[in-house]
Amino acid sequence: MSKSVIHTDRAPKAIGTYSQAVKSGTTVYLSGQIPLVPETMEMVSEDFEAQARQVFENVKAVCEAAGGSTNDLTKVNIFLTDLSNFAKVNEIMSQYFKQPYPARAAIGVKELPKGSQIEIDGIMELPE
């Protein structure tokens, strides 16, 4: 099975040896997104809510570039430097997803790239 790279200017460019997403068959593997503004490659804000919204916007842009939407995500991993922000993540996530929601893990971590407070990656299954 061949794989293809997914890229969009509506999400931050890769800042390392990875792609924004890779499609293999009908499955799309999204790399982690942090709250960088695509146009400036700078952190959106120090505010957690602003960071979470930017991350979901970045994830949405990559999903759309792959030919799907956030509702096609089947598995999402959310990395947080402070798990007390979990309720806020749920509130914001509900604005980007419809039921049935994807499988999900929320993982507390010590730190994330560029001092971000949240990072999200995922797996998307596109309709054939």
C-alpha positions, 0 to 999 in steps of 0.5 A: 500500500502506498503512502502520501504526505498531507500538507496544508498552509492552514496549519503550522509547517512541520518543524522537524523530520515529520509530516503534518499527516500521512495517508495510507489507504483510507487511514490518515495519521496526524502528527501532533499539533501545538498552538502555533499560528500557521502564518507566523509560526508563533505561539497563539497566546499564553492563555490555555483556552486560546492555545486549545482552540488554536490546536483544534483549528490546526487539527481541523485544517489538517483533516480538511487537507486530507479530504475529511473533517474532525468527525472522521477522527477515530482516535485522538491523543491529547497531551496536557501539561496540566490535567486540571485543564481537562474540563476546558478541553472537553468544552472546546472539543465539543465545538469541533466534534459531533457524536459519535465522538472518537476514542480518546486519551488525555495524557499528562506530561511534564512539558511540550514543544515550544512551551505549549500547554496542549498537543493533539494528534490523531488517526482519521479514517476516510470514507472509501 
